[in-house]
Amino acid sequence: MKDPYSIILRPVITEKSTWLKEANREICFEVASHANKIEIKEAIEQLFKVKIEKVHIIKKKGKKRRVGRSEGYTKNWKKAYVKLKEGEKMIEYFEAV
């Protein structure tokens, strides 16, 4: 089995992800581009000791960026929305701010 820390890169904390966390018990993570739904589910269950109901994956295309005369693109990345099973404790990425 692959290392869960190489599959789950970081949580994505935005207004939408905060709303989904409160309303639908869904949590959003940036994941490795080679990871599939099964690997993501196993990695989160192992890291956070929770049960997962379903996983949705979205591939995000890099945006065009420019610094002076040189142009380039930001990296392509993959985002996973993970829905917790009913009765599971909510994952907290950080303590009270």
MMTF fields as JSON, N, C-alpha, C and O atoms, coordinates in Angstrom:
{
  "mmtfVersion": "1.0.0",
  "mmtfProducer": "UNKNOWN",
  "numBonds": 387,
  "numAtoms": 388,
  "numGroups": 97,
  "numChains": 1,
  "numModels": 1,
  "chainsPerModel": [1],
  "groupsPerChain": [97],
  "chainIdList": ["A"],
  "bondAtomList": [4, 2, 8, 6, 12, 10, 16, 14, 20, 18, 24, 22, 28, 26, 32, 30, 36, 34, 40, 38, 44, 42, 48, 46, 52, 50, 56, 54, 60, 58, 64, 62, 68, 66, 72, 70, 76, 74, 80, 78, 84, 82, 88, 86, 92, 90, 96, 94, 100, 98, 104, 102, 108, 106, 112, 110, 116, 114, 120, 118, 124, 122, 128, 126, 132, 130, 136, 134, 140, 138, 144, 142, 148, 146, 152, 150, 156, 154, 160, 158, 164, 162, 168, 166, 172, 170, 176, 174, 180, 178, 184, 182, 188, 186, 192, 190, 196, 194, 200, 198, 204, 202, 208, 206, 212, 210, 216, 214, 220, 218, 224, 222, 228, 226, 232, 230, 236, 234, 240, 238, 244, 242, 248, 246, 252, 250, 256, 254, 260, 258, 264, 262, 268, 266, 272, 270, 276, 274, 280, 278, 284, 282, 288, 286, 292, 290, 296, 294, 300, 298, 304, 302, 308, 306, 312, 310, 316, 314, 320, 318, 324, 322, 328, 326, 332, 330, 336, 334, 340, 338, 344, 342, 348, 346, 352, 350, 356, 354, 360, 358, 364, 362, 368, 366, 372, 370, 376, 374, 380, 378, 384, 382],
  "bondOrderList": [1, 1, 1, 1, 1, 1, 1, 1, 1, 1, 1, 1, 1, 1, 1, 1, 1, 1, 1, 1, 1, 1, 1, 1, 1, 1, 1, 1, 1, 1, 1, 1, 1, 1, 1, 1, 1, 1, 1, 1, 1, 1, 1, 1, 1, 1, 1, 1, 1, 1, 1, 1, 1, 1, 1, 1, 1, 1, 1, 1, 1, 1, 1, 1, 1, 1, 1, 1, 1, 1, 1, 1, 1, 1, 1, 1, 1, 1, 1, 1, 1, 1, 1, 1, 1, 1, 1, 1, 1, 1, 1, 1, 1, 1, 1, 1],
  "groupList": [{"groupName": "MET", "atomNameList": ["N", "CA", "C", "O"], "elementList": ["N", "C", "C", "O"], "formalChargeList": [0, 0, 0, 0], "bondAtomList": [1, 0, 2, 1, 3, 2], "bondOrderList": [1, 1, 2], "singleLetterCode": "M", "chemCompType": "L-PEPTIDE LINKING"}, {"groupName": "LYS", "atomNameList": ["N", "CA", "C", "O"], "elementList": ["N", "C", "C", "O"], "formalChargeList": [0, 0, 0, 0], "bondAtomList": [1, 0, 2, 1, 3, 2], "bondOrderList": [1, 1, 2], "singleLetterCode": "K", "chemCompType": "L-PEPTIDE LINKING"}, {"groupName": "ASP", "atomNameList": ["N", "CA", "C", "O"], "elementList": ["N", "C", "C", "O"], "formalChargeList": [0, 0, 0, 0], "bondAtomList": [1, 0, 2, 1, 3, 2], "bondOrderList": [1, 1, 2], "singleLetterCode": "D", "chemCompType": "L-PEPTIDE LINKING"}, {"groupName": "PRO", "atomNameList": ["N", "CA", "C", "O"], "elementList": ["N", "C", "C", "O"], "formalChargeList": [0, 0, 0, 0], "bondAtomList": [1, 0, 2, 1, 3, 2], "bondOrderList": [1, 1, 2], "singleLetterCode": "P", "chemCompType": "L-PEPTIDE LINKING"}, {"groupName": "TYR", "atomNameList": ["N", "CA", "C", "O"], "elementList": ["N", "C", "C", "O"], "formalChargeList": [0, 0, 0, 0], "bondAtomList": [1, 0, 2, 1, 3, 2], "bondOrderList": [1, 1, 2], "singleLetterCode": "Y", "chemCompType": "L-PEPTIDE LINKING"}, {"groupName": "SER", "atomNameList": ["N", "CA", "C", "O"], "elementList": ["N", "C", "C", "O"], "formalChargeList": [0, 0, 0, 0], "bondAtomList": [1, 0, 2, 1, 3, 2], "bondOrderList": [1, 1, 2], "singleLetterCode": "S", "chemCompType": "L-PEPTIDE LINKING"}, {"groupName": "ILE", "atomNameList": ["N", "CA", "C", "O"], "elementList": ["N", "C", "C", "O"], "formalChargeList": [0, 0, 0, 0], "bondAtomList": [1, 0, 2, 1, 3, 2], "bondOrderList": [1, 1, 2], "singleLetterCode": "I", "chemCompType": "L-PEPTIDE LINKING"}, {"groupName": "LEU", "atomNameList": ["N", "CA", "C", "O"], "elementList": ["N", "C", "C", "O"], "formalChargeList": [0, 0, 0, 0], "bondAtomList": [1, 0, 2, 1, 3, 2], "bondOrderList": [1, 1, 2], "singleLetterCode": "L", "chemCompType": "L-PEPTIDE LINKING"}, {"groupName": "ARG", "atomNameList": ["N", "CA", "C", "O"], "elementList": ["N", "C", "C", "O"], "formalChargeList": [0, 0, 0, 0], "bondAtomList": [1, 0, 2, 1, 3, 2], "bondOrderList": [1, 1, 2], "singleLetterCode": "R", "chemCompType": "L-PEPTIDE LINKING"}, {"groupName": "VAL", "atomNameList": ["N", "CA", "C", "O"], "elementList": ["N", "C", "C", "O"], "formalChargeList": [0, 0, 0, 0], "bondAtomList": [1, 0, 2, 1, 3, 2], "bondOrderList": [1, 1, 2], "singleLetterCode": "V", "chemCompType": "L-PEPTIDE LINKING"}, {"groupName": "THR", "atomNameList": ["N", "CA", "C", "O"], "elementList": ["N", "C", "C", "O"], "formalChargeList": [0, 0, 0, 0], "bondAtomList": [1, 0, 2, 1, 3, 2], "bondOrderList": [1, 1, 2], "singleLetterCode": "T", "chemCompType": "L-PEPTIDE LINKING"}, {"groupName": "GLU", "atomNameList": ["N", "CA", "C", "O"], "elementList": ["N", "C", "C", "O"], "formalChargeList": [0, 0, 0, 0], "bondAtomList": [1, 0, 2, 1, 3, 2], "bondOrderList": [1, 1, 2], "singleLetterCode": "E", "chemCompType": "L-PEPTIDE LINKING"}, {"groupName": "TRP", "atomNameList": ["N", "CA", "C", "O"], "elementList": ["N", "C", "C", "O"], "formalChargeList": [0, 0, 0, 0], "bondAtomList": [1, 0, 2, 1, 3, 2], "bondOrderList": [1, 1, 2], "singleLetterCode": "W", "chemCompType": "L-PEPTIDE LINKING"}, {"groupName": "ALA", "atomNameList": ["N", "CA", "C", "O"], "elementList": ["N", "C", "C", "O"], "formalChargeList": [0, 0, 0, 0], "bondAtomList": [1, 0, 2, 1, 3, 2], "bondOrderList": [1, 1, 2], "singleLetterCode": "A", "chemCompType": "L-PEPTIDE LINKING"}, {"groupName": "ASN", "atomNameList": ["N", "CA", "C", "O"], "elementList": ["N", "C", "C", "O"], "formalChargeList": [0, 0, 0, 0], "bondAtomList": [1, 0, 2, 1, 3, 2], "bondOrderList": [1, 1, 2], "singleLetterCode": "N", "chemCompType": "L-PEPTIDE LINKING"}, {"groupName": "CYS", "atomNameList": ["N", "CA", "C", "O"], "elementList": ["N", "C", "C", "O"], "formalChargeList": [0, 0, 0, 0], "bondAtomList": [1, 0, 2, 1, 3, 2], "bondOrderList": [1, 1, 2], "singleLetterCode": "C", "chemCompType": "L-PEPTIDE LINKING"}, {"groupName": "PHE", "atomNameList": ["N", "CA", "C", "O"], "elementList": ["N", "C", "C", "O"], "formalChargeList": [0, 0, 0, 0], "bondAtomList": [1, 0, 2, 1, 3, 2], "bondOrderList": [1, 1, 2], "singleLetterCode": "F", "chemCompType": "L-PEPTIDE LINKING"}, {"groupName": "HIS", "atomNameList": ["N", "CA", "C", "O"], "elementList": ["N", "C", "C", "O"], "formalChargeList": [0, 0, 0, 0], "bondAtomList": [1, 0, 2, 1, 3, 2], "bondOrderList": [1, 1, 2], "singleLetterCode": "H", "chemCompType": "L-PEPTIDE LINKING"}, {"groupName": "GLN", "atomNameList": ["N", "CA", "C", "O"], "elementList": ["N", "C", "C", "O"], "formalChargeList": [0, 0, 0, 0], "bondAtomList": [1, 0, 2, 1, 3, 2], "bondOrderList": [1, 1, 2], "singleLetterCode": "Q", "chemCompType": "L-PEPTIDE LINKING"}, {"groupName": "GLY", "atomNameList": ["N", "CA", "C", "O"], "elementList": ["N", "C", "C", "O"], "formalChargeList": [0, 0, 0, 0], "bondAtomList": [1, 0, 2, 1, 3, 2], "bondOrderList": [1, 1, 2], "singleLetterCode": "G", "chemCompType": "PEPTIDE LINKING"}],
  "groupTypeList": [0, 1, 2, 3, 4, 5, 6, 6, 7, 8, 3, 9, 6, 10, 11, 1, 5, 10, 12, 7, 1, 11, 13, 14, 8, 11, 6, 15, 16, 11, 9, 13, 5, 17, 13, 14, 1, 6, 11, 6, 1, 11, 13, 6, 11, 18, 7, 16, 1, 9, 1, 6, 11, 1, 9, 17, 6, 6, 1, 1, 1, 19, 1, 1, 8, 8, 9, 19, 8, 5, 11, 19, 4, 10, 1, 14, 12, 1, 1, 13, 4, 9, 1, 7, 1, 11, 19, 11, 1, 0, 6, 11, 4, 16, 11, 13, 9],
  "groupIdList": [1, 2, 3, 4, 5, 6, 7, 8, 9, 10, 11, 12, 13, 14, 15, 16, 17, 18, 19, 20, 21, 22, 23, 24, 25, 26, 27, 28, 29, 30, 31, 32, 33, 34, 35, 36, 37, 38, 39, 40, 41, 42, 43, 44, 45, 46, 47, 48, 49, 50, 51, 52, 53, 54, 55, 56, 57, 58, 59, 60, 61, 62, 63, 64, 65, 66, 67, 68, 69, 70, 71, 72, 73, 74, 75, 76, 77, 78, 79, 80, 81, 82, 83, 84, 85, 86, 87, 88, 89, 90, 91, 92, 93, 94, 95, 96, 97],
  "secStructList": [7, 7, 7, 2, 2, 2, 2, 3, 3, 3, 3, 7, 7, 7, 2, 2, 2, 2, 2, 2, 2, 2, 2, 2, 7, 3, 3, 3, 3, 3, 3, 7, 6, 6, 7, 7, 2, 2, 2, 2, 2, 2, 2, 2, 2, 2, 2, 2, 7, 7, 7, 3, 3, 3, 3, 3, 3, 3, 3, 3, 7, 7, 7, 3, 3, 3, 3, 6, 6, 3, 3, 3, 3, 7, 7, 7, 3, 3, 3, 3, 3, 3, 3, 3, 7, 6, 6, 7, 7, 7, 7, 7, 1, 1, 7, 7, 7],
  "xCoordList": [0.834, 0.0, 0.878, 1.938, 0.422, 1.173, 1.043, 0.084, 2.023, 2.026, 0.867, 0.756, -0.014, -1.163, -0.747, -1.483, 0.428, 0.891, 1.315, 1.361, 1.625, 1.957, 0.694, 0.753, -0.44, -1.697, -2.49, -2.968, -2.632, -3.36, -2.335, -1.501, -2.394, -1.383, -1.739, -0.904, -2.977, -3.377, -4.889, -5.507, -5.491, -6.916, -7.097, -6.237, -8.206, -8.553, -9.578, -10.692, -9.192, -10.066, -10.536, -9.789, -11.784, -12.409, -13.797, -14.224, -14.504, -15.878, -16.753, -17.545, -16.609, -17.424, -17.12, -18.042, -15.841, -15.504, -15.96, -16.338, -15.931, -16.421, -17.928, -18.433, -18.646, -20.097, -20.445, -21.346, -19.73, -19.99, -19.698, -20.383, -18.685, -18.334, -19.476, -19.818, -20.061, -21.146, -22.463, -23.187, -22.777, -24.087, -24.156, -25.122, -23.151, -23.235, -22.24, -22.188, -21.438, -20.392, -19.38, -18.89, -19.068, -18.065, -16.817, -16.902, -15.66, -14.394, -13.604, -13.633, -12.896, -12.182, -10.67, -10.147, -9.973, -8.522, -7.883, -8.478, -6.652, -5.824, -5.119, -4.519, -5.197, -4.628, -3.619, -3.565, -2.827, -1.825, -2.528, -3.609, -1.919, -2.561, -2.703, -3.527, -1.925, -1.998, -2.966, -3.213, -3.523, -4.367, -5.767, -6.319, -6.332, -7.71, -8.616, -8.136, -9.922, -10.886, -10.62, -10.751, -10.254, -10.019, -8.814, -8.866, -7.727, -6.531, -6.814, -6.34, -7.591, -7.929, -8.755, -8.493, -9.753, -10.612, -9.79, -9.948, -8.922, -8.104, -7.147, -6.941, -6.553, -5.6, -6.278, -5.731, -7.463, -8.167, -8.647, -8.566, -9.146, -9.583, -8.414, -8.588, -7.229, -6.055, -5.525, -5.152, -5.491, -4.945, -5.841, -5.358, -7.152, -8.059, -8.938, -9.708, -8.841, -9.62, -11.124, -11.819, -11.619, -13.049, -13.483, -12.643, -14.792, -15.351, -15.872, -16.509, -15.602, -15.958, -17.13, -17.153, -18.108, -19.26, -18.964, -19.157, -18.483, -18.161, -17.105, -16.869, -16.468, -15.402, -15.709, -15.998, -15.645, -15.777, -14.441, -13.809, -14.005, -12.709, -12.917, -13.736, -12.16, -12.178, -10.743, -9.885, -10.478, -9.161, -9.197, -10.057, -8.264, -8.192, -7.031, -5.9, -7.323, -6.306, -5.56, -6.162, -4.255, -3.429, -3.806, -4.211, -3.672, -4.026, -2.789, -1.659, -3.03, -1.948, -1.521, -2.364, -0.225, 0.302, 1.465, 2.136, 1.682, 2.734, 3.507, 2.91, 4.829, 5.692, 6.604, 7.518, 6.341, 7.11, 6.81, 5.652, 7.867, 7.68, 7.511, 7.076, 7.847, 7.787, 6.404, 5.818, 5.901, 4.6, 4.784, 5.766, 3.827, 3.851, 2.493, 1.526, 2.428, 1.178, 1.414, 2.491, 0.387, 0.448, 0.212, -0.23, 0.508, 0.427, -1.027, -1.924, -1.242, -2.518, -2.588, -1.566, -3.785, -3.906, -5.25, -6.156, -5.369, -6.576, -7.156, -6.433, -8.491, -9.203, -10.191, -10.835, -10.311, -11.237, -12.205, -11.793, -13.503, -14.537, -14.887, -15.293, -14.731, -14.916, -16.113, -16.151, -17.092, -18.293, -18.157, -17.913, -18.319, -18.227, -19.535, -20.603, -19.453, -20.656, -21.35, -20.719, -22.652, -23.428, -22.879, -22.538, -22.797, -22.331, -20.832, -20.349, -20.08, -18.624, -18.292, -19.001, -17.204, -16.785, -16.218, -15.604, -16.432, -15.97, -14.453, -13.896, -13.794, -12.343, -12.061, -12.641, -11.173, -10.761, -9.318, -8.435, -9.073, -7.69, -6.891, -5.667, -7.551, -6.841, -7.74, -8.964, -7.112, -7.86, -8.461, -8.279, -9.172, -9.853, -8.857, -7.753, -9.269, -8.384, -8.488, -7.821],
  "yCoordList": [-1.187, 0.0, 1.25, 1.282, 2.264, 3.506, 4.296, 4.126, 5.161, 6.002, 6.991, 7.714, 7.05, 7.966, 9.428, 10.25, 9.769, 11.153, 11.562, 12.755, 10.6, 10.934, 11.029, 11.547, 10.536, 10.605, 11.853, 12.575, 12.112, 13.291, 14.402, 14.313, 15.452, 16.501, 17.6, 17.985, 18.113, 19.18, 19.355, 18.977, 19.933, 20.268, 21.526, 22.406, 21.613, 22.823, 23.57, 23.09, 24.758, 25.525, 26.765, 27.73, 26.727, 27.839, 28.042, 27.288, 29.066, 29.276, 28.08, 27.62, 27.58, 26.444, 25.198, 24.5, 24.911, 23.705, 23.814, 22.808, 25.023, 25.215, 25.006, 24.39, 25.516, 25.325, 23.842, 23.342, 23.135, 21.709, 20.894, 19.913, 21.308, 20.608, 20.707, 19.723, 21.891, 22.092, 21.481, 20.877, 21.633, 21.219, 19.73, 19.059, 19.209, 17.848, 16.858, 15.71, 17.28, 16.416, 16.0, 14.871, 16.907, 16.656, 17.475, 18.634, 16.866, 17.542, 17.493, 16.498, 18.585, 18.719, 18.642, 19.298, 17.84, 17.684, 17.823, 17.456, 18.361, 18.254, 16.912, 16.591, 16.129, 14.781, 14.633, 15.458, 13.574, 13.301, 13.04, 12.45, 13.475, 13.367, 11.918, 11.638, 11.004, 9.595, 8.784, 7.616, 9.379, 8.64, 8.409, 9.266, 7.244, 6.955, 6.987, 7.187, 6.79, 6.913, 5.915, 6.259, 4.702, 3.667, 4.022, 3.889, 4.475, 4.861, 6.054, 6.098, 7.025, 8.206, 7.801, 8.254, 6.947, 6.483, 5.768, 6.051, 4.851, 4.102, 5.016, 4.844, 6.0, 6.91, 7.763, 7.93, 8.306, 9.152, 8.322, 8.771, 7.115, 6.256, 5.9, 5.804, 5.705, 5.359, 6.576, 6.451, 7.741, 8.939, 9.483, 9.816, 9.581, 10.259, 9.313, 9.77, 7.992, 6.99, 7.257, 7.262, 7.478, 7.681, 6.767, 6.238, 6.582, 5.788, 6.735, 7.741, 6.413, 7.25, 6.622, 5.412, 7.451, 6.978, 6.987, 5.979, 8.148, 8.231, 9.285, 10.168, 9.182, 10.097, 10.609, 9.822, 11.924, 12.539, 13.182, 13.798, 13.041, 13.582, 14.604, 14.407, 15.696, 16.728, 17.028, 17.228, 17.059, 17.456, 18.935, 19.382, 19.701, 21.137, 21.439, 21.015, 22.174, 22.53, 23.768, 24.677, 23.808, 24.942, 26.212, 26.154, 27.361, 28.642, 29.278, 29.025, 30.108, 30.826, 31.997, 32.773, 32.123, 33.192, 33.872, 33.272, 35.131, 35.898, 36.693, 37.309, 36.683, 37.503, 38.265, 37.693, 39.574, 40.355, 39.883, 39.832, 39.536, 39.066, 37.56, 37.056, 36.842, 35.382, 34.874, 35.343, 33.915, 33.309, 31.854, 31.208, 31.358, 29.964, 29.552, 30.31, 28.364, 27.836, 27.339, 26.838, 27.485, 26.841, 25.351, 24.932, 24.563, 23.108, 22.628, 23.242, 21.527, 20.83, 20.077, 19.592, 19.97, 19.275, 18.588, 18.833, 17.733, 16.938, 17.23, 17.313, 17.385, 17.702, 16.577, 16.068, 16.189, 15.122, 15.627, 16.174, 15.438, 15.706, 14.382, 13.437, 14.31, 13.079, 13.247, 14.171, 12.349, 12.403, 11.375, 10.195, 11.847, 10.961, 10.208, 10.706, 9.01, 8.247, 8.906, 9.606, 8.68, 9.219, 8.681, 7.503, 9.546, 9.134, 9.244, 9.087, 9.508, 9.66, 11.051, 12.015, 11.15, 12.464, 13.277, 12.731, 14.592, 15.48, 15.648, 15.768, 15.658, 15.857, 17.335, 18.19, 17.637, 19.015, 19.158, 18.461, 20.074, 20.234, 21.108, 20.993, 21.974, 22.83, 23.098, 22.993, 23.44, 23.732, 25.115, 25.791, 25.553, 26.855, 27.973, 28.006, 28.871, 29.957, 31.11, 32.129],
  "zCoordList": [0.0, 0.0, 0.0, 0.625, -0.704, -0.785, 0.516, 1.27, 0.763, 1.956, 1.882, 0.892, 2.907, 2.85, 2.777, 2.232, 3.32, 3.271, 1.863, 1.562, 0.994, -0.387, -1.257, -2.372, -0.757, -1.498, -1.114, -1.989, 0.187, 0.673, 0.885, 1.786, 0.054, 0.118, 1.111, 1.929, 1.052, 1.969, 1.886, 0.89, 2.94, 2.843, 2.013, 2.017, 1.307, 0.551, 1.386, 1.595, 1.866, 2.755, 2.009, 1.85, 1.555, 0.85, 1.438, 2.313, 0.955, 1.418, 1.065, 1.888, -0.152, -0.591, 0.236, 0.659, 0.47, 1.225, 2.675, 3.276, 3.252, 4.617, 4.681, 5.62, 3.687, 3.631, 3.473, 4.146, 2.58, 2.374, 3.633, 3.921, 4.371, 5.6, 6.608, 7.263, 6.729, 7.689, 7.214, 8.007, 5.933, 5.425, 5.079, 5.441, 4.386, 3.831, 4.412, 3.969, 5.409, 5.976, 4.906, 4.92, 3.984, 2.939, 3.225, 3.63, 3.01, 3.237, 1.939, 1.216, 1.655, 0.391, 0.631, 1.531, -0.176, -0.075, -1.448, -2.461, -1.471, -2.673, -2.568, -1.542, -3.643, -3.622, -4.757, -5.669, -4.687, -5.723, -7.046, -7.078, -8.125, -9.441, -9.913, -10.783, -9.36, -9.765, -8.914, -9.216, -7.851, -6.91, -7.473, -8.163, -7.169, -7.563, -6.332, -5.216, -6.528, -5.431, -4.305, -3.131, -4.647, -3.638, -2.782, -1.559, -3.405, -2.656, -1.742, -0.607, -2.244, -1.45, -0.235, 0.879, -0.45, 0.641, 1.708, 2.896, 1.308, 2.264, 3.02, 4.222, 2.313, 2.946, 4.016, 5.107, 3.72, 4.689, 5.879, 7.022, 5.615, 6.712, 7.626, 8.841, 7.056, 7.844, 8.617, 9.784, 7.98, 8.63, 9.727, 10.81, 9.465, 10.38, 11.191, 12.036, 10.952, 11.7, 11.616, 12.632, 10.391, 10.143, 9.001, 8.273, 8.843, 7.749, 6.677, 6.989, 5.411, 4.267, 3.533, 3.303, 3.163, 2.403, 0.91, 0.231, 0.387, -1.041, -1.304, -0.48, -2.473, -2.879, -4.286, -5.187, -4.47, -5.792, -6.134, -5.276, -7.39, -7.816, -8.93, -9.827, -8.855, -9.893, -10.295, -9.436, -11.594, -12.085, -12.418, -13.178, -11.852, -12.084, -13.022, -12.785, -14.088, -15.074, -14.598, -14.025, -14.833, -14.431, -15.186, -16.347, -14.519, -15.131, -15.763, -15.347, -16.778, -17.435, -16.543, -16.093, -16.29, -15.454, -16.174, -17.013, -15.825, -16.483, -15.444, -14.561, -15.544, -14.701, -15.655, -16.248, -15.796, -16.761, -18.17, -18.585, -18.909, -20.288, -20.392, -21.428, -19.337, -19.419, -19.009, -18.033, -19.769, -19.494, -19.091, -19.457, -18.335, -17.934, -17.418, -17.5, -16.893, -16.359, -14.932, -14.609, -14.077, -12.777, -12.993, -14.063, -11.98, -12.164, -12.235, -11.657, -12.948, -12.919, -11.599, -11.114, -11.004, -9.734, -9.623, -10.419, -8.636, -8.45, -7.07, -6.077, -7.033, -5.807, -5.529, -6.447, -4.258, -3.876, -2.82, -1.797, -3.076, -2.085, -1.426, -2.102, -0.107, 0.644, 1.57, 2.383, 1.444, 2.299, 3.41, 3.159, 4.656, 5.813, 6.016, 5.66, 6.589, 6.929, 8.105, 8.896, 8.217, 9.335, 10.655, 10.759, 11.653, 12.971, 13.164, 14.286, 12.106, 12.226, 12.733, 12.442, 13.498, 13.986, 12.827, 11.911, 12.882, 11.82, 11.897, 12.988, 10.758, 10.705, 10.932, 10.263, 11.873, 12.137, 11.685, 12.184, 10.728, 10.273, 11.216, 11.27, 11.957, 12.904, 14.106, 14.027, 15.2, 16.424, 16.324, 15.312, 17.347, 17.337, 17.044, 17.588, 16.182, 15.75, 16.717, 16.536]
}
